[in-house]
Amino acid sequence: MPTVFVNPERCIGCLQCEFACATEHSTTQQVALAPFELPPPRKRIHVAAGPRPSTAFPNKCRHCDPAPCQQVCPTGAIRRDAEHNVVLIDGAKCIACAMCAMVCPFDVITFYALANGAAGRTVAVKCDSCIERLRAGRIPACVESCKVDALVFGDLNEIVAAGRQRETAAVFAATTAADSARPMPDSIVAWRDLGAATARAGGTR
């Protein structure tokens, strides 16, 4: 099932994801108008500064399964969308008891009055993976706005596999540089020469 995956080492703390998220969940969905709406639209992703300048971590709901927030909600305001495997909050049913926030392992649930809430009451607010965009075949707004691939959307196993390939390439690049600084056993040199020759001949990759 596709999901939003975070690459924290790539995040530079530009906050574009926060702005895109708030705009997407505004009434007008217009960049120039959303900041002036009342009540103001609220972000569902939270970028926290890292230990060094220009480092940060974009924290958001992981849509756990099972979801602790859904399990403890006394009014049934929290449910899972079966088609997209996303945990959603029904503002009309939320009583802002904060039980969900107490059990959330990632501290991503906040409480605000929303324009689409029940008569402007304060309700629980969290990432809904831009469910309307997903239903329309689009990716979440935070992912679309991220220019450094700190946020990516796709199948979790495929994203992790791509990460393994990047790490493998980095390791080989480092070992190749180290190889030039120290002699390698003849057996290893011969084996690598054989592999290079085979690749040039088009036998294997």
N, C-alpha and C positions, 0 to 999 in steps of 0.2 A: 504494500500500500504506500503510495507516495506521501512524503512528509517533508517538513522543513528541517534541514540539517545545519548545524552551526559549526563553522570552522573558526574557533576563537583566535587562532594565531594570525588570521587575516584581518580581523576587525581593527579599524583605525579610529573608532569612536566618532564618526562624522554625524551620527544621529539621523541620517537620511531615512533609515528604516522606521524610526519612531514617527517622523513627520509623515511618511507615506502611510503608515498604519492609522494614525489619527485622521488623516484626510479621507482615507478609504471608509472609515467608520463615521464620517460626518454626514450631515443631512444633505449638503450640496455636493459633496465629493469634488469640490473645486479648490485648488491650491490657494487661490487669492481670496476666497470667501470663508473657507472652513475656520480659520483662526478667529473670526469675528462672531461665530455662532454662539448662542446661549441655549442650554448649557454648552460649554466648549467640548468639542469631540476629544475623546481620550485614547491615548495609545494603549496597545495591548502587548507591546514588546518593550523591554526595559534595558537600556544600555548602561552598564556600570563601568566606571573608569578602571583601568588595569594598574598594575604596580609601576609601570613606566609610561612616559609620555607617548601618546598616539597608540596606546594599547587599550583594549576594552573588551567587554563580553556582552553580547546581545542575549539577554535572558528572556525566555518565553515559555508558554505552556507546552509540555511534551505530549499532551493528550494520552496520558497513561492508560494502560489496559491491564487490569482494572484500574479505574480512576478513583483514588481516595476521596476526592471532592464529591464525585457523584454518589459514592457509597454513603457518605454522612449527611448529604443534603436532606433536611427533614420535610421539605415541601415538594421534592421531585423537580426542582427547577433546573437541575443539571442532568443532561441526557447525552447520549452518544448518537451521532449521525451514522447510521449503518453503512451508507454508501461510501462515505469518505473517511470513516473512522475518526471523526473529529468530535471532541467533547464540547458541548454548547451549553450556554446558560440562557434560560427563559426569564427575562427581566420581570415579566408580569407575575411570575410565581416566586421570585426571590424576595426574602424578608430581611436580607442583609444581616443574618445572624453570625456570619463570619466563621461558621463551622468549616466551610470549604478552605478558607485561608489557613485555619489552624492545622489542617492535615496536609496541605499542599507541600510536597518535599522541595519545591523549587521557588517558593515565595513569589509567585507570579500573579496572584489574584489581588486586585485592588477594588475600592468601593467608591463609586461616583454616581451622581445623577446623570442620566443619559436622555437625549432627546427622544429616543425610541423606547425608553423605559416606561414603567407604569406611572403615569402622571408625574413624571419628573422625580420619582423617589430615588433615593440612593440604593444602588443594587451592586451585586458582584460583577466585576468586569475582568475579562481575560481574553487571551487569543482565541479566535474562532477559525484560524487558518484562512480567513477571508472566504468563508463558506460559499457566499454568493459568486465569488470569482471562480472557485473550484467547480461549482455547478455549471458555470458558463464555459468551462474548459480553459480557464486562465490560471496563472500562478499567483500565490499570495503577494500582496503589495510590497511587503518588506523585502522579499526576494527580488522582485522586479526592480526595486530602487537601489539595491546593493551593488556597488560598482567594483567591489574587490572580492566577490565570491565568499564573503564571510557567511552569507546565508545562501543556501542552495536548496532546490526543491526537486525531489525525485524519489525513486525507489531506494530504501535505506541500504539494502545490500549492495546495490550498484554504486551508490555514493561511497560506501566504505571500501569497496573493491578499487575504485578509482584512487582513493586515498592511499591504499596499499601500494598501488603502482607508482604513485608520486614518491612515496617514502623509499621504495625499492630503487627508483632511479637516483634519488639523492644519496643513498648508501653506496651504490655503484660508482657514482661520480666521486664520492669521497675516497673510496678504496682505490679507484683508478689513479687519483692524485697521489695517494699514499704509496701506490705501487712503484711510482717513479723514484720514490725516495729510499726504497729498500729493495734488495734483490729478492726474487721469487724462486722457489724450488723449480728445478727443470721440469718436473712432472706437471706442475701447474701451468708453466709456460707452454709446454707441448700441448696440453689439453685445450688451452685457450686458443692457441694457434690453429689447432684442428677445427675448433668451433668457428673461428673467423673464416677459415678457408672454406668450410662447408657452407657458411652463410653467403660467401661471395659466389659460390657455385650454384646457389639457389636451392640447395637441398633442404635446409631448415632455417628457421628464424629464431 
